[in-house]
């Protein structure tokens, strides 16, 4: 049983595994928590509202179930009566399969979040609706998980009828004003990609046995947890108050979950570009791929699905000013909340996440479901 499924069943929740196949041959593992720990006999026949939770950059589906049951969005939504699905985007530790390609081949890694948005996400949504028989679902996405939903809905309005409401948690749509150290790597992203492709690899920050050993033997020590915490904080901002130190070995046991070099380069392009646009191959190759010199811009102003947006004051990756621009460029945003002191990873791990964020999402989704 995959580790993220063990995280679910070890808490007494049911877990089902499904494969999602994309139109270009990637096979994504997704998990389902069909109900809470103690469903009443009468509730077994009730149609539960469906929700898809989608992880951020270098993360995976486990991020929603890595804390205790009363502090993890996946478990809380299951106990609140939702049919919960946990998605994975291509290239992470639970989405490394393909019909014809191997992760050892460079061709496997020639993707960015464009493909996650336009191929992975619709395939996952269609799979979920096909299995459950539901006409539509609710959605919560963190960081990259929020960005890819903005991208999908702006390019393919047919999914506006399949997605009822979005909870966008620090969505990585505009990143021009980030303060993370990642900003200083952005101008060199293309050079790094060229070098990496010459080596024939294409993969970046995959989870391996060394990280598993680090989680088991190092991060579990009291005198070493500070180092492991700082590694997690380095890119997204610091918030020691909200870090559950006892869970750090669990976090490091699943993170970083891996992605492609091209995906990292796409995010780097977002730092230097002011537009939310597709991957920039350069003028010559852009003409071949897009039939225009510059990459197409995602028309997010055309999205007509209700959005709840949450962001934090201490987020080094998705700044307050970038979120303000996003709010001005999109409608309708049914609610917005700026959480004092929160950094980028607090949206999945903070001790006070239920009070600051999760309870709001659950109550809003439940209220909207009642009015349908």
N, C-alpha and C positions, 0 to 999 in steps of 0.2 A: 504494500500500500504506500503511495507517495506520502512524503512527509507532511504536506499541507493537509492531506486527508486525515492523517493521524492527529494533527492538531485539532481537527473537528471532532472526530470520534472519541478522542481522549477526554473531551468535556461532556460526553454523553449525548451528542447530537448525531442525527443520521447524516450520512454523506453518500452522494452518488457521483460517479465519474462519467464524463462524456467527452467524446472527441468532436471537435469542430474542424471541418476541412474547408479551406479557402479555395477560391476559384483558381489560384495559382499554385495550389498543391501543398501549402503548409498545413500541418495538423496541430491544433491547439487543444491542450487539455483544459477542461473547465470542471469546476466542482459545483455541486448543488446541495444546499441544506433545505430539504423540502418542508421542514417544520421545526418547531422548537423541541426542547428536551421532553416536555410532557404535554403533548397534544391531547385534548379531551377526546373521548370516543366520538362525540357528535361532530367535532371539528375536522375529523379525517375526511369527511365527504364535502367539506366546504371548499369552494374555489378560492384559493389564496391569491392575493395580488402578487405579481411577480416583480422582482427587482434584480438588476444586474449591477454588481460592484466591480469597477475596473481600476486596476492599480496604476501607479505612476512610473516614471523612468527608473530603470534598474531595479524595479520591484517585481512582485508577482502576486498571485491570488492569496497567498498566505498572509499578506499584510493586514487583511480584514479580520483575521482570527488568531492573531499572535498574542493578544492580551487575554485577560480572564474574561469569562462569559459576560459579566456585567460591564465590560469596558471595551468590547470589540464590536464594531458595527455589524459584522456578519452575524454574530450570535444574537445581538440585540434585536435585529430585524426579524430573525427567525422566531424569537420568542414573542415578538409583537404581532405575529400572524402572517408574515411574508414568506413567499417561496423564494429563497435567496440563491442567486447564482454568482459565482466568483470567476471572472474572466481572466485570461492570460493572452498577452500580445506576443507575436512571433519573436523568437530569439531569446526569451528568458528560459530559466531552468525547466519550466513545464511546457515549453512550446518549441522544442528543438527537433521536431520531426517533419519530414517532407515526403511526398509520394516518390520522388525520384532523386532528390538531392540529399547530400550528407552535410552535417555541420562542419566536416573537415574540408569542404569545398568552399572557395571564396564566393561562388555564385549563390550559396545559401544565404550569405550575409549582405547581399546587395539590396537593402531595403532601409527605409526610415519610417518615421511615424505616418507618412503619407499612406503607406500600405496598411499600417495598423488601422488607420481611420477609414479608408475606402474599401478595404478587403477583409481584414480581420473582424472589425466591429460589426459590419452588416452580417457576416457569416455567423457570428456568435449570436446576434439578436434573432436571426431567422431560425437558428437551431433551437434556441430557448422557446420561442413562440411555437415552433413545430412540436416540441416535446410536451409543452404544457397545454397547448390549445388556446392560450390567451391571445387576444387580438393585439395587445400592446403591453409595455412594461415601464417600470420606473427605473431611473438610472442615477448612480452616484459614481463620479470619477474623480480621482485625485491627480493633480498635476498633469502629466501626460494623458492620463485617463480622462480628464476633463477636456483637454485640448482636442483629442481625437473625436470627441462627440461634437464639439463646435464645428470641426472640419467636415465631418460626415453630413450633418444636417444642413450645412451651407452649400454642399455640393450635390446632395441627393435628397430633395424634399420629400420623397416617398417615405422616408423614415420618420417624418414628422407625425405620421399617423401610427407609428409603431412605438414611439417613445412618448410617454405621457408627461413626465416632468423630469428635470435634471437637477441634481444637487452637485454643483461644481465646487470642488474643494481645492482652493489655490490653483485654478486652471492655468496651465502654462501656455497661454495664447500669445500675449505680448511679454517679451522678456528683455526689452531694450535697456531698461533701467535697473537690472539686477545688480546686486552688490556682492554676490558670491565670488570666491576665487576663480570659479569657472569662467568668469568674464575675461580674465587675462589670458586664457587659453584660446579664446574664440578666434583671434586673428590668425592663429597658426593651424587651425583645424584642417584646412585643405592640404597643407604640407604633411601633416600627420597621417591623413587618409592615404595620400600617395605612397608614403613609406610603408604603411601597413598593407596596402594592396600588393605592393611589390613582394612582400613576404608571403603573400597568398593566404592570409588569415581572415581578416574581416570582422572578427569577434572581439568584444571588449568587456572586461570586468565580469566574466562568467563565474558562476559559483563553482568551487572545486573542493577537493579533499582538504587542501590547506586551510580554506576558510572554515570548513566543518570542524577541523581540529582546533583552530583558533577559538571557535565558539565554545567547544566542549572543554578545552583544557586551559584556556587563557582568560576569556571574558567572564568566566564563572568565578574567578578569584576576586576577592574584595579589593585587593591592592592593584588590580589590573582593569577593573571595570571603568575607571576614569578614562583610560586610554581608549577603550572600545567605544565609550560614549562620544568622545571627541572625534573619533573617526566618522561616526554617524552624523555628528553635528556639522562637520567641516564645510560641506557644500550648501547646506540649507539654512543655517542659522542656529543659534544656541538658545536652549530653554531647559536648564537643568531641573527646574522645579517640577516640570511635567514628565520627566523621564522616569519610567518604572525600572529602576536599576536591576531588579531581580529578573526582568525579562530581556535584558540586553543580550545574553547568550542565545535566546530564541531569535531575536532580530538578526543577529550576525549569522545565525544558522541558516538564514534564507536570503540574506542580502550581502552584497549586491547580487542580483539574480541574472545579470547579463543582458547585453543587447548588441547591436551592430555598431561598428565604427561609423558607418554612414548615418545612423540615427543620431549619434552624438554630434556629428558634423552638422546635421540639420538643426539641432538645438543651438549649436554655436552660431549658425547663420542667423538665427532669431535674435541673437544678442547684437549683431552688427546691422541687421535690417530692421526697419520700423514697421514692416508689414507681416501679417500672418499669411505666409505664402508657402507654396510647395517647394520641394528640394531644388536647390540651385546647382545645376550641373555645369554652369558656365555658358556664355552666349552661344557657342557653336553647338554644344550638345543639347542645350535648351531648345534650339530650333528643331533638332531631331526628335526630341521627346514631346515637346509641347507645341511645336510649330510657332514659337515666338521666342524673342531674345531673352526675355526675363521670365521667371517662373510665374504661373498664375497665382493670384491672390484669392484666398478663400473669402467669399462674400458673406461674412458672418452677420451682417446687418439684415440679411434675409431670413434668419432663423426665426421661427414662430412657435417654438416649444417653450413653455414656461420654465424659467431657470431660477433656482435658489443659488446664491453665490456666497461663499465663505472665504475669507482670507485673513492673514495674520500680520501684526505690526512688525514682527521680527523675522519675516520671511526674506531670506537673502536671494532666493531664486525668483519668486514672483512678487515684485514690489507693489506697494500700495498705489504708486502712481501708474503702474502698468495696469493694475486692476481697475483703477478709475477710468482709464482710457477704454478698457474693455466694456465697462458698464455704459459708457457714453455711446459706444459703437453697436450695441446689441439691444434688442427688445424681444420679448418682454422679460424683464428680470422681476420676479414676483417678490423677492426679498434679497437683502444683502446684509452681511454681518462682518464687521472687522473685529477680530478677536485680539485683545490686548496681550502682548507678550508672546504670542504663538509664533513658532518658526515652521518651516516647510513640512517637517515630518510629524509635527503635533497632530495633524489631521488623521493620522493612522495610529499613533501611539500615545498621545497625551493622556495623562491620568484623569484630567477633567474633560476629556473629549465628549462624554455623554452629556454633561451639563452645558458645555459651550456650543456643541454642534449636533451630535447624534440624535438627541431627543427632539430637536427642532426638525430634523429631516424626517424622522419616523412619524411625528405628529402631523406634519404637513402632508406627507404621502398618504397617511391613513385618512385624513380629513378629505383629501381630494378623491380618494377611492370611494368614500361614503356618498359623495355628491354625484357620482356617475350614474 
